[in-house]
């Protein structure tokens, strides 16, 4: 996937949204919202995809939710593809972002998550 894609997943072994307990389900919405805010702030995409995956080779494996920024540059690089066709091509091509770029992105993302968490804690006070 492209630079800026973040993966959200439960700590417990869960293979489907339907298996989330009430606490995990209540936490998922705000976490996905905050993750999308981080991705949108850092990447300024035209679209942010939020997609659930759980496939293993022959059965469900573990719940993963990809939060992926899709910019005009990304779409152009893949011939204008969108949605699952874009993601399938990206995965099939095996293109990976530069490790240094990933590390820099992750540090900036951590800072934004901290700011969001701190802001949310203040709002609850």
MARFIKE-753438 format. One record per atom (N, C-alpha, C): residue number from 1; chain; x, y, z. Coordinates in nm, 4 decimals, padded with zeros to 6 digits. Example, Ala and Ser with C-alpha at 12.3 -4.5 7.8 and 13.67 -1.06 7.14 Angstrom:
<rs>
+-----+--------+----------+----------+----------+
! num ! chaine !        u !        v !        w !
+-----+--------+----------+----------+----------+
!   1 !      A !  01.3190 ! -00.5690 !  00.7800 !
!   1 !      A !  01.2300 ! -00.4500 !  00.7800 !
!   1 !      A !  01.3200 ! -00.3300 !  00.7800 !
!   2 !      A !  01.2850 ! -00.2250 !  00.7080 !
!   2 !      A !  01.3670 ! -00.1060 !  00.7140 !
!   2 !      A !  01.2900 !  00.0030 !  00.7870 !
+-----+--------+----------+----------+----------+
</rs>
This chain:
<rs>
+-----+--------+----------+----------+----------+
! num ! chaine !        u !        v !        w !
+-----+--------+----------+----------+----------+
!   1 !      A !  00.0849 ! -00.1179 !  00.0000 !
!   1 !      A !  00.0000 !  00.0000 !  00.0000 !
!   1 !      A !  00.0896 !  00.1244 !  00.0000 !
!   2 !      A !  00.0291 !  00.2358 ! -00.0271 !
!   2 !      A !  00.1049 !  00.3588 ! -00.0400 !
!   2 !      A !  00.1382 !  00.4211 !  00.0949 !
!   3 !      A !  00.2351 !  00.5121 !  00.0916 !
!   3 !      A !  00.2763 !  00.5841 !  00.2106 !
!   3 !      A !  00.1555 !  00.6542 !  00.2710 !
!   4 !      A !  00.1397 !  00.6408 !  00.4004 !
!   4 !      A !  00.0288 !  00.7031 !  00.4707 !
!   4 !      A ! -00.0806 !  00.6064 !  00.5091 !
!   5 !      A ! -00.0781 !  00.4859 !  00.4545 !
!   5 !      A ! -00.1793 !  00.3864 !  00.4900 !
!   5 !      A ! -00.1511 !  00.3362 !  00.6311 !
!   6 !      A ! -00.2524 !  00.3417 !  00.7146 !
!   6 !      A ! -00.2421 !  00.2907 !  00.8512 !
!   6 !      A ! -00.3391 !  00.1747 !  00.8678 !
!   7 !      A ! -00.3006 !  00.0782 !  00.9495 !
!   7 !      A ! -00.3840 ! -00.0391 !  00.9745 !
!   7 !      A ! -00.4323 ! -00.0353 !  01.1185 !
!   8 !      A ! -00.5627 ! -00.0511 !  01.1357 !
!   8 !      A ! -00.6254 ! -00.0568 !  01.2678 !
!   8 !      A ! -00.6719 ! -00.2002 !  01.2887 !
!   9 !      A ! -00.6449 ! -00.2526 !  01.4054 !
!   9 !      A ! -00.6894 ! -00.3893 !  01.4346 !
!   9 !      A ! -00.7047 ! -00.4084 !  01.5839 !
!  10 !      A ! -00.7929 ! -00.4975 !  01.6229 !
!  10 !      A ! -00.8104 ! -00.5240 !  01.7658 !
!  10 !      A ! -00.6899 ! -00.5975 !  01.8228 !
!  11 !      A ! -00.6641 ! -00.5751 !  01.9500 !
!  11 !      A ! -00.5547 ! -00.6457 !  02.0171 !
!  11 !      A ! -00.5893 ! -00.7930 !  02.0350 !
!  12 !      A ! -00.7149 ! -00.8190 !  02.0632 !
!  12 !      A ! -00.7608 ! -00.9571 !  02.0799 !
!  12 !      A ! -00.7707 ! -01.0223 !  01.9421 !
!  13 !      A ! -00.7622 ! -01.1543 !  01.9398 !
!  13 !      A ! -00.7777 ! -01.2242 !  01.8122 !
!  13 !      A ! -00.9261 ! -01.2246 !  01.7740 !
!  14 !      A ! -00.9584 ! -01.1462 !  01.6741 !
!  14 !      A ! -01.0943 ! -01.1330 !  01.6228 !
!  14 !      A ! -01.0847 ! -01.1409 !  01.4716 !
!  15 !      A ! -01.1773 ! -01.2108 !  01.4079 !
!  15 !      A ! -01.1711 ! -01.2240 !  01.2625 !
!  15 !      A ! -01.2841 ! -01.1508 !  01.1907 !
!  16 !      A ! -01.3767 ! -01.0914 !  01.2663 !
!  16 !      A ! -01.4897 ! -01.0230 !  01.2026 !
!  16 !      A ! -01.5421 ! -00.9129 !  01.2939 !
!  17 !      A ! -01.5957 ! -00.8099 !  01.2332 !
!  17 !      A ! -01.6585 ! -00.7013 !  01.3092 !
!  17 !      A ! -01.7658 ! -00.7585 !  01.4009 !
!  18 !      A ! -01.8401 ! -00.8564 !  01.3530 !
!  18 !      A ! -01.9490 ! -00.9158 !  01.4310 !
!  18 !      A ! -01.8999 ! -00.9818 !  01.5598 !
!  19 !      A ! -01.7715 ! -01.0115 !  01.5690 !
!  19 !      A ! -01.7162 ! -01.0751 !  01.6890 !
!  19 !      A ! -01.6683 ! -00.9760 !  01.7942 !
!  20 !      A ! -01.6678 ! -00.8474 !  01.7636 !
!  20 !      A ! -01.6201 ! -00.7489 !  01.8611 !
!  20 !      A ! -01.7110 ! -00.7469 !  01.9826 !
!  21 !      A ! -01.6510 ! -00.7384 !  02.1012 !
!  21 !      A ! -01.7339 ! -00.7219 !  02.2203 !
!  21 !      A ! -01.7786 ! -00.5758 !  02.2275 !
!  22 !      A ! -01.8663 ! -00.5439 !  02.3209 !
!  22 !      A ! -01.9234 ! -00.4093 !  02.3284 !
!  22 !      A ! -01.8171 ! -00.3016 !  02.3484 !
!  23 !      A ! -01.7173 ! -00.3294 !  02.4305 !
!  23 !      A ! -01.6120 ! -00.2309 !  02.4563 !
!  23 !      A ! -01.5315 ! -00.2049 !  02.3295 !
!  24 !      A ! -01.4891 ! -00.3105 !  02.2629 !
!  24 !      A ! -01.4104 ! -00.2947 !  02.1398 !
!  24 !      A ! -01.4917 ! -00.2238 !  02.0324 !
!  25 !      A ! -01.6187 ! -00.2573 !  02.0207 !
!  25 !      A ! -01.7043 ! -00.1928 !  01.9207 !
!  25 !      A ! -01.7193 ! -00.0436 !  01.9499 !
!  26 !      A ! -01.7335 ! -00.0091 !  02.0777 !
!  26 !      A ! -01.7482 !  00.1320 !  02.1157 !
!  26 !      A ! -01.6195 !  00.2106 !  02.0910 !
!  27 !      A ! -01.5056 !  00.1450 !  02.1025 !
!  27 !      A ! -01.3774 !  00.2109 !  02.0805 !
!  27 !      A ! -01.3425 !  00.2232 !  01.9323 !
!  28 !      A ! -01.3953 !  00.1339 !  01.8502 !
!  28 !      A ! -01.3562 !  00.1285 !  01.7097 !
!  28 !      A ! -01.3939 !  00.2541 !  01.6315 !
!  29 !      A ! -01.5153 !  00.3025 !  01.6472 !
!  29 !      A ! -01.5588 !  00.4203 !  01.5713 !
!  29 !      A ! -01.4703 !  00.5411 !  01.5938 !
!  30 !      A ! -01.4499 !  00.5830 !  01.7191 !
!  30 !      A ! -01.3617 !  00.6976 !  01.7425 !
!  30 !      A ! -01.2175 !  00.6739 !  01.6966 !
!  31 !      A ! -01.1687 !  00.5506 !  01.7104 !
!  31 !      A ! -01.0324 !  00.5206 !  01.6655 !
!  31 !      A ! -01.0213 !  00.5331 !  01.5135 !
!  32 !      A ! -01.1189 !  00.4817 !  01.4407 !
!  32 !      A ! -01.1173 !  00.4960 !  01.2950 !
!  32 !      A ! -01.1277 !  00.6424 !  01.2536 !
!  33 !      A ! -01.2138 !  00.7170 !  01.3213 !
!  33 !      A ! -01.2262 !  00.8608 !  01.2916 !
!  33 !      A ! -01.0932 !  00.9312 !  01.3135 !
!  34 !      A ! -01.0301 !  00.9060 !  01.4278 !
!  34 !      A ! -00.9030 !  00.9713 !  01.4587 !
!  34 !      A ! -00.7940 !  00.9298 !  01.3606 !
!  35 !      A ! -00.7929 !  00.8035 !  01.3218 !
!  35 !      A ! -00.6940 !  00.7549 !  01.2257 !
!  35 !      A ! -00.7144 !  00.8238 !  01.0908 !
!  36 !      A ! -00.8388 !  00.8351 !  01.0471 !
!  36 !      A ! -00.8680 !  00.9048 !  00.9217 !
!  36 !      A ! -00.8272 !  01.0518 !  00.9303 !
!  37 !      A ! -00.8464 !  01.1142 !  01.0447 !
!  37 !      A ! -00.8054 !  01.2543 !  01.0615 !
!  37 !      A ! -00.6539 !  01.2683 !  01.0490 !
!  38 !      A ! -00.5802 !  01.1755 !  01.1081 !
!  38 !      A ! -00.4344 !  01.1788 !  01.0980 !
!  38 !      A ! -00.3920 !  01.1629 !  00.9520 !
!  39 !      A ! -00.4479 !  01.0641 !  00.8841 !
!  39 !      A ! -00.4138 !  01.0392 !  00.7438 !
!  39 !      A ! -00.4490 !  01.1612 !  00.6581 !
!  40 !      A ! -00.5659 !  01.2176 !  00.6788 !
!  40 !      A ! -00.6069 !  01.3325 !  00.5969 !
!  40 !      A ! -00.5206 !  01.4551 !  00.6251 !
!  41 !      A ! -00.4843 !  01.4757 !  00.7492 !
!  41 !      A ! -00.4008 !  01.5906 !  00.7835 !
!  41 !      A ! -00.2621 !  01.5785 !  00.7211 !
!  42 !      A ! -00.2041 !  01.4599 !  00.7289 !
!  42 !      A ! -00.0675 !  01.4416 !  00.6801 !
!  42 !      A ! -00.0577 !  01.4253 !  00.5287 !
!  43 !      A ! -00.1580 !  01.3671 !  00.4669 !
!  43 !      A ! -00.1488 !  01.3318 !  00.3240 !
!  43 !      A ! -00.2337 !  01.4185 !  00.2326 !
!  44 !      A ! -00.3342 !  01.4849 !  00.2860 !
!  44 !      A ! -00.4246 !  01.5674 !  00.2052 !
!  44 !      A ! -00.4784 !  01.4923 !  00.0830 !
!  45 !      A ! -00.5346 !  01.3734 !  00.1028 !
!  45 !      A ! -00.5828 !  01.2943 ! -00.0109 !
!  45 !      A ! -00.7149 !  01.3479 ! -00.0654 !
!  46 !      A ! -00.7443 !  01.3107 ! -00.1892 !
!  46 !      A ! -00.8755 !  01.3402 ! -00.2454 !
!  46 !      A ! -00.9797 !  01.2486 ! -00.1811 !
!  47 !      A ! -00.9356 !  01.1314 ! -00.1387 !
!  47 !      A ! -01.0255 !  01.0301 ! -00.0813 !
!  47 !      A ! -00.9465 !  00.9516 !  00.0223 !
!  48 !      A ! -01.0125 !  00.9121 !  00.1310 !
!  48 !      A ! -00.9516 !  00.8214 !  00.2272 !
!  48 !      A ! -01.0366 !  00.6959 !  00.2314 !
!  49 !      A ! -00.9757 !  00.5840 !  00.1926 !
!  49 !      A ! -01.0466 !  00.4560 !  00.1955 !
!  49 !      A ! -01.0366 !  00.3970 !  00.3358 !
!  50 !      A ! -01.1457 !  00.3395 !  00.3825 !
!  50 !      A ! -01.1475 !  00.2642 !  00.5075 !
!  50 !      A ! -01.2072 !  00.1285 !  00.4726 !
!  51 !      A ! -01.1205 !  00.0260 !  00.4738 !
!  51 !      A ! -01.1593 ! -00.1064 !  00.4248 !
!  51 !      A ! -01.1239 ! -00.2139 !  00.5268 !
!  52 !      A ! -01.2179 ! -00.3058 !  00.5484 !
!  52 !      A ! -01.1945 ! -00.4166 !  00.6385 !
!  52 !      A ! -01.1442 ! -00.5371 !  00.5605 !
!  53 !      A ! -01.0376 ! -00.5983 !  00.6124 !
!  53 !      A ! -00.9843 ! -00.7210 !  00.5552 !
!  53 !      A ! -00.9660 ! -00.8222 !  00.6664 !
!  54 !      A ! -00.9887 ! -00.9473 !  00.6346 !
!  54 !      A ! -00.9673 ! -01.0538 !  00.7323 !
!  54 !      A ! -00.9249 ! -01.1832 !  00.6647 !
!  55 !      A ! -00.8954 ! -01.1775 !  00.5378 !
!  55 !      A ! -00.8664 ! -01.2999 !  00.4633 !
!  55 !      A ! -00.7316 ! -01.3606 !  00.4979 !
!  56 !      A ! -00.7339 ! -01.4895 !  00.5195 !
!  56 !      A ! -00.6130 ! -01.5697 !  00.5204 !
!  56 !      A ! -00.6137 ! -01.6490 !  00.3910 !
!  57 !      A ! -00.5315 ! -01.7477 !  00.3800 !
!  57 !      A ! -00.5246 ! -01.8264 !  00.2566 !
!  57 !      A ! -00.6576 ! -01.8956 !  00.2270 !
!  58 !      A ! -00.7137 ! -01.9625 !  00.3274 !
!  58 !      A ! -00.8369 ! -02.0388 !  00.3057 !
!  58 !      A ! -00.9506 ! -02.0019 !  00.3999 !
!  59 !      A ! -00.9258 ! -01.9148 !  00.4940 !
!  59 !      A ! -01.0281 ! -01.8805 !  00.5933 !
!  59 !      A ! -00.9968 ! -01.7422 !  00.6501 !
!  60 !      A ! -01.0884 ! -01.6929 !  00.7288 !
!  60 !      A ! -01.0639 ! -01.5665 !  00.7972 !
!  60 !      A ! -00.9424 ! -01.5825 !  00.8874 !
!  61 !      A ! -00.8653 ! -01.4733 !  00.8970 !
!  61 !      A ! -00.7402 ! -01.4823 !  00.9715 !
!  61 !      A ! -00.7398 ! -01.3883 !  01.0923 !
!  62 !      A ! -00.7419 ! -01.2595 !  01.0700 !
!  62 !      A ! -00.7440 ! -01.1598 !  01.1771 !
!  62 !      A ! -00.7998 ! -01.0311 !  01.1178 !
!  63 !      A ! -00.8793 ! -00.9624 !  01.1936 !
!  63 !      A ! -00.9425 ! -00.8393 !  01.1480 !
!  63 !      A ! -00.8387 ! -00.7281 !  01.1325 !
!  64 !      A ! -00.8330 ! -00.6698 !  01.0137 !
!  64 !      A ! -00.7494 ! -00.5535 !  00.9848 !
!  64 !      A ! -00.8361 ! -00.4513 !  00.9128 !
!  65 !      A ! -00.8242 ! -00.3274 !  00.9510 !
!  65 !      A ! -00.8958 ! -00.2211 !  00.8820 !
!  65 !      A ! -00.7915 ! -00.1233 !  00.8284 !
!  66 !      A ! -00.7844 ! -00.1144 !  00.6962 !
!  66 !      A ! -00.6881 ! -00.0260 !  00.6310 !
!  66 !      A ! -00.7496 !  00.1127 !  00.6172 !
!  67 !      A ! -00.6744 !  00.2135 !  00.6565 !
!  67 !      A ! -00.7128 !  00.3535 !  00.6381 !
!  67 !      A ! -00.6083 !  00.4096 !  00.5417 !
!  68 !      A ! -00.6504 !  00.4259 !  00.4163 !
!  68 !      A ! -00.5578 !  00.4526 !  00.3066 !
!  68 !      A ! -00.5862 !  00.5862 !  00.2388 !
!  69 !      A ! -00.4853 !  00.6745 !  00.2341 !
!  69 !      A ! -00.5027 !  00.7985 !  00.1587 !
!  69 !      A ! -00.4856 !  00.7716 !  00.0094 !
!  70 !      A ! -00.5778 !  00.8218 ! -00.0699 !
!  70 !      A ! -00.5673 !  00.8061 ! -00.2143 !
!  70 !      A ! -00.5656 !  00.9458 ! -00.2759 !
!  71 !      A ! -00.4505 !  00.9779 ! -00.3325 !
!  71 !      A ! -00.4312 !  01.1078 ! -00.3948 !
!  71 !      A ! -00.4405 !  01.0939 ! -00.5464 !
!  72 !      A ! -00.4493 !  01.2059 ! -00.6151 !
!  72 !      A ! -00.4494 !  01.2042 ! -00.7616 !
!  72 !      A ! -00.3191 !  01.1426 ! -00.8117 !
!  73 !      A ! -00.2092 !  01.1680 ! -00.7424 !
!  73 !      A ! -00.0796 !  01.1115 ! -00.7820 !
!  73 !      A ! -00.0813 !  00.9586 ! -00.7747 !
!  74 !      A ! -00.1389 !  00.9055 ! -00.6684 !
!  74 !      A ! -00.1477 !  00.7592 ! -00.6546 !
!  74 !      A ! -00.2340 !  00.7016 ! -00.7663 !
!  75 !      A ! -00.3490 !  00.7612 ! -00.7896 !
!  75 !      A ! -00.4380 !  00.7108 ! -00.8960 !
!  75 !      A ! -00.3698 !  00.7177 ! -01.0316 !
!  76 !      A ! -00.2989 !  00.8270 ! -01.0598 !
!  76 !      A ! -00.2300 !  00.8415 ! -01.1877 !
!  76 !      A ! -00.1224 !  00.7338 ! -01.2041 !
!  77 !      A ! -00.0501 !  00.7045 ! -01.0963 !
!  77 !      A !  00.0560 !  00.6034 ! -01.1012 !
!  77 !      A ! -00.0003 !  00.4660 ! -01.1359 !
!  78 !      A ! -00.1282 !  00.4438 ! -01.1026 !
!  78 !      A ! -00.1926 !  00.3148 ! -01.1283 !
!  78 !      A ! -00.3018 !  00.3256 ! -01.2351 !
!  79 !      A ! -00.2799 !  00.4121 ! -01.3313 !
!  79 !      A ! -00.3671 !  00.4198 ! -01.4482 !
!  79 !      A ! -00.5095 !  00.4625 ! -01.4196 !
!  80 !      A ! -00.5312 !  00.5382 ! -01.3114 !
!  80 !      A ! -00.6649 !  00.5880 ! -01.2802 !
!  80 !      A ! -00.7532 !  00.4887 ! -01.2060 !
!  81 !      A ! -00.6985 !  00.3742 ! -01.1689 !
!  81 !      A ! -00.7795 !  00.2758 ! -01.0950 !
!  81 !      A ! -00.8288 !  00.3338 ! -00.9636 !
!  82 !      A ! -00.9408 !  00.2783 ! -00.9165 !
!  82 !      A ! -00.9998 !  00.3198 ! -00.7894 !
!  82 !      A ! -01.0422 !  00.1975 ! -00.7099 !
!  83 !      A ! -01.0729 !  00.2234 ! -00.5852 !
!  83 !      A ! -01.1335 !  00.1252 ! -00.4956 !
!  83 !      A ! -01.0543 ! -00.0050 ! -00.4897 !
!  84 !      A ! -01.1271 ! -00.1171 ! -00.4890 !
!  84 !      A ! -01.0611 ! -00.2468 ! -00.4716 !
!  84 !      A ! -00.9680 ! -00.2804 ! -00.5866 !
!  85 !      A ! -00.9966 ! -00.2292 ! -00.7045 !
!  85 !      A ! -00.9065 ! -00.2551 ! -00.8180 !
!  85 !      A ! -00.7718 ! -00.1861 ! -00.7962 !
!  86 !      A ! -00.7757 ! -00.0643 ! -00.7433 !
!  86 !      A ! -00.6523 !  00.0075 ! -00.7113 !
!  86 !      A ! -00.5733 ! -00.0687 ! -00.6054 !
!  87 !      A ! -00.6408 ! -00.1080 ! -00.4991 !
!  87 !      A ! -00.5718 ! -00.1790 ! -00.3916 !
!  87 !      A ! -00.5147 ! -00.3122 ! -00.4400 !
!  88 !      A ! -00.5904 ! -00.3847 ! -00.5186 !
!  88 !      A ! -00.5422 ! -00.5138 ! -00.5698 !
!  88 !      A ! -00.4173 ! -00.4942 ! -00.6545 !
!  89 !      A ! -00.4174 ! -00.3930 ! -00.7407 !
!  89 !      A ! -00.3007 ! -00.3675 ! -00.8247 !
!  89 !      A ! -00.1806 ! -00.3277 ! -00.7402 !
!  90 !      A ! -00.2042 ! -00.2429 ! -00.6404 !
!  90 !      A ! -00.0940 ! -00.2006 ! -00.5538 !
!  90 !      A ! -00.0320 ! -00.3204 ! -00.4833 !
!  91 !      A ! -00.1153 ! -00.4076 ! -00.4317 !
!  91 !      A ! -00.0649 ! -00.5256 ! -00.3613 !
!  91 !      A !  00.0051 ! -00.6216 ! -00.4576 !
!  92 !      A ! -00.0510 ! -00.6402 ! -00.5762 !
!  92 !      A !  00.0090 ! -00.7304 ! -00.6743 !
!  92 !      A !  00.1441 ! -00.6776 ! -00.7226 !
!  93 !      A !  00.1550 ! -00.5461 ! -00.7395 !
!  93 !      A !  00.2808 ! -00.4877 ! -00.7863 !
!  93 !      A !  00.3898 ! -00.4933 ! -00.6797 !
!  94 !      A !  00.3489 ! -00.5023 ! -00.5527 !
!  94 !      A !  00.4462 ! -00.5129 ! -00.4443 !
!  94 !      A !  00.5273 ! -00.3877 ! -00.4193 !
!  95 !      A !  00.4818 ! -00.2753 ! -00.4715 !
!  95 !      A !  00.5526 ! -00.1499 ! -00.4454 !
!  95 !      A !  00.5424 ! -00.1168 ! -00.2973 !
!  96 !      A !  00.6539 ! -00.0831 ! -00.2385 !
!  96 !      A !  00.6547 ! -00.0449 ! -00.0977 !
!  96 !      A !  00.7219 !  00.0903 ! -00.0847 !
!  97 !      A !  00.6699 !  00.1739 !  00.0037 !
!  97 !      A !  00.7329 !  00.3039 !  00.0250 !
!  97 !      A !  00.8736 !  00.2861 !  00.0835 !
!  98 !      A !  00.9565 !  00.3860 !  00.0653 !
!  98 !      A !  01.0902 !  00.3875 !  00.1217 !
!  98 !      A !  01.0831 !  00.3813 !  00.2742 !
!  99 !      A !  01.1668 !  00.2996 !  00.3355 !
!  99 !      A !  01.1645 !  00.2796 !  00.4809 !
!  99 !      A !  01.1850 !  00.4106 !  00.5577 !
! 100 !      A !  01.2711 !  00.4957 !  00.5087 !
! 100 !      A !  01.2946 !  00.6243 !  00.5759 !
! 100 !      A !  01.1694 !  00.7111 !  00.5711 !
! 101 !      A !  01.1007 !  00.7122 !  00.4564 !
! 101 !      A !  00.9761 !  00.7878 !  00.4442 !
! 101 !      A !  00.8703 !  00.7332 !  00.5400 !
! 102 !      A !  00.8642 !  00.6010 !  00.5528 !
! 102 !      A !  00.7676 !  00.5391 !  00.6444 !
! 102 !      A !  00.7980 !  00.5804 !  00.7877 !
! 103 !      A !  00.9237 !  00.5750 !  00.8266 !
! 103 !      A !  00.9615 !  00.6133 !  00.9629 !
! 103 !      A !  00.9245 !  00.7591 !  00.9913 !
! 104 !      A !  00.9514 !  00.8468 !  00.8957 !
! 104 !      A !  00.9178 !  00.9883 !  00.9133 !
! 104 !      A !  00.7666 !  01.0075 !  00.9226 !
! 105 !      A !  00.6924 !  00.9381 !  00.8367 !
! 105 !      A !  00.5471 !  00.9475 !  00.8419 !
! 105 !      A !  00.4959 !  00.8997 !  00.9783 !
! 106 !      A !  00.5478 !  00.7875 !  01.0244 !
! 106 !      A !  00.5019 !  00.7304 !  01.1513 !
! 106 !      A !  00.5289 !  00.8251 !  01.2679 !
! 107 !      A !  00.6413 !  00.8914 !  01.2678 !
! 107 !      A !  00.6714 !  00.9861 !  01.3753 !
! 107 !      A !  00.5725 !  01.1026 !  01.3730 !
! 108 !      A !  00.5450 !  01.1549 !  01.2550 !
! 108 !      A !  00.4474 !  01.2643 !  01.2441 !
! 108 !      A !  00.3084 !  01.2159 !  01.2856 !
! 109 !      A !  00.2727 !  01.0923 !  01.2464 !
! 109 !      A !  00.1428 !  01.0360 !  01.2840 !
! 109 !      A !  00.1333 !  01.0203 !  01.4360 !
! 110 !      A !  00.2401 !  00.9707 !  01.4997 !
! 110 !      A !  00.2402 !  00.9566 !  01.6467 !
! 110 !      A !  00.2141 !  01.0910 !  01.7142 !
! 111 !      A !  00.2797 !  01.1951 !  01.6640 !
! 111 !      A !  00.2609 !  01.3292 !  01.7215 !
! 111 !      A !  00.1155 !  01.3732 !  01.7088 !
! 112 !      A !  00.0558 !  01.3503 !  01.5928 !
! 112 !      A ! -00.0847 !  01.3895 !  01.5740 !
! 112 !      A ! -00.1777 !  01.3070 !  01.6622 !
! 113 !      A ! -00.1536 !  01.1764 !  01.6726 !
! 113 !      A ! -00.2357 !  01.0934 !  01.7612 !
! 113 !      A ! -00.2254 !  01.1428 !  01.9044 !
! 114 !      A ! -00.1034 !  01.1783 !  01.9495 !
! 114 !      A ! -00.0878 !  01.2322 !  02.0861 !
! 114 !      A ! -00.1693 !  01.3599 !  02.1027 !
! 115 !      A ! -00.1628 !  01.4492 !  02.0053 !
! 115 !      A ! -00.2374 !  01.5740 !  02.0127 !
! 115 !      A ! -00.3872 !  01.5483 !  02.0176 !
! 116 !      A ! -00.4350 !  01.4539 !  01.9370 !
! 116 !      A ! -00.5773 !  01.4195 !  01.9361 !
! 116 !      A ! -00.6176 !  01.3604 !  02.0708 !
! 117 !      A ! -00.5344 !  01.2707 !  02.1239 !
! 117 !      A ! -00.5640 !  01.2081 !  02.2528 !
! 117 !      A ! -00.5665 !  01.3122 !  02.3641 !
! 118 !      A ! -00.4681 !  01.4006 !  02.3644 !
! 118 !      A ! -00.4628 !  01.5070 !  02.4656 !
! 118 !      A ! -00.5838 !  01.5977 !  02.4560 !
! 119 !      A ! -00.6238 !  01.6329 !  02.3325 !
! 119 !      A ! -00.7404 !  01.7173 !  02.3111 !
! 119 !      A ! -00.8679 !  01.6500 !  02.3579 !
! 120 !      A ! -00.8823 !  01.5209 !  02.3295 !
! 120 !      A ! -01.0001 !  01.4464 !  02.3727 !
! 120 !      A ! -01.0069 !  01.4373 !  02.5232 !
! 121 !      A ! -00.8942 !  01.4190 !  02.5899 !
! 121 !      A ! -00.8906 !  01.4121 !  02.7358 !
! 121 !      A ! -00.9317 !  01.5444 !  02.7966 !
! 122 !      A ! -00.8864 !  01.6556 !  02.7368 !
! 122 !      A ! -00.9260 !  01.7880 !  02.7858 !
! 122 !      A ! -01.0748 !  01.8107 !  02.7678 !
! 123 !      A ! -01.1305 !  01.7666 !  02.6552 !
! 123 !      A ! -01.2733 !  01.7841 !  02.6292 !
! 123 !      A ! -01.3583 !  01.7082 !  02.7300 !
! 124 !      A ! -01.3093 !  01.5936 !  02.7786 !
! 124 !      A ! -01.3844 !  01.5135 !  02.8744 !
! 124 !      A ! -01.3763 !  01.5701 !  03.0146 !
! 125 !      A ! -01.2784 !  01.6589 !  03.0401 !
! 125 !      A ! -01.2607 !  01.7152 !  03.1756 !
! 125 !      A ! -01.3632 !  01.8201 !  03.2063 !
+-----+--------+----------+----------+----------+
</rs>
